């Protein structure tokens, strides 16, 4: 389920021949990536100011956002691009789980860079990829 700006939950919809499988594909992809980057910046800046509980809570939120991005993909009809994004989102999740166990700042920088590249690439995709 996805939460909209108004707080409503939307089911994920699978439609044939779509890379993005949810209503408003382009917009929601960009919003989710931006939210993930915001969560990441809050997580990276929380050292020393927040409790371990707050950091874990933010990290859990970030893992959920990456999971949402992964769930948006149509692996049946999305082809090579969807498969690559799926693998990349799995890698990001693994790195985030490593951060949970070790608090590695280098991992946060890598995750930030990858999310920014994904945002840049998805922004450059033709909108018909999302239909």
N, C-alpha and C positions, 0 to 999 in steps of 0.2 A: 504494500500500500504506500502511496505517496501522499505527503501532506502539502496542500497548496498554501499560498500566501494567506488565504482566508481561514485556514485551519481545517479545511475539509480533506478527507482522505479519498483518494482516487484509486480504483483498482488498476493494475497493470493490464493493458489490453494487447492481445496478440492479433495482429492482422497480417495476412500473407504479403510477402514482398516488401516488408518494411524493415529497415535497419533498427530504427528506434520504434519501440512497440508500446508507446503510451501517448495519451493526448498531448498535443502541443510539443512534439518531440524536440525541436531545436531549442525552444525557450526553456523547457524543463531541464534539458541537458546542461545548458549554460548556467541556469540558476543553481542546479545541484553542484556543478563544478565550483562555482563562486562560493557557495556555502561551505564546500569542503575546504577550499583555500582559506576562508575565514576561520573555520574551525582549526585548521592547521596553524594559522598565525596566532590564535589564542592559545593553543597548546604549546607552541614554541616559546611564547612570551610568558607562560605561566610559571616557569621555574623560579622558585624562591618566593613567589608572591601568593601562590595558592597551595592548598593541601594536596597530598597525593590523591585523595578522593576526587577533588576537582579535576586534576589532570586525567585520571582514569575515566571520569565521566565525559570529558571532552574527547578523549581518544576513542571511546566507545561510539560517540556521536559521529566522529570522522570515519570510523570503520563502517558504520551504517550508511553513510553517504556514499562511500565507495561501493558498497554492496548494492545500493540503489542504482548507481551508474551501471554496474554489471548486470543487474536485473532488467535494465531498459533494453538490452540488446536482444535481437532476434537471431539466435544462432542458426536457426534452420534456413532462413532466407537472406541473412546479412552477409554471407560469403566470407571471404578472406579478411575483410576489414573488421567484421564483428568478431571473428575468431581471435584476431590480434588484440583488439580492445579487451576481450574477455581475459586473455592471458595477461595483459598489462594490469587490469584491475585485480586479478588474482595476485600478481606480484606486489602491487601496492598494499593489498591486505596483509600479505606475509610480512612486508617491511613494517607495517603498522603494529603487527603483533610483536615483532622484535623490539620496537620502541617501547611497548608496554613492559617487556621483561628487562630491558636494559637502559631505557631513557637515552638512547643514542641520538644526539643532536645531528650528526651527519646523516642519519636516516631521514630526519625531518626535512633537511635541505634537499635531499634527493627526491623525496615525495613531493615537495613543493615544486621543484623543477619539472617533474613528470606531469603533475596536474596542470601546470601552466602550459606545457607543450600540448597536452590533450585539448585544453580549452582553445588554444590557438588553432589547432588542426580542425577541431569540430566547428569552429567559427568559419573556417575557410571552405567547409563542405557545401556543395549546392543544397538548397533547401529540399529538393526532390528526394534526396537521400532519406529524409525524415518522413516522407509520406508513404 
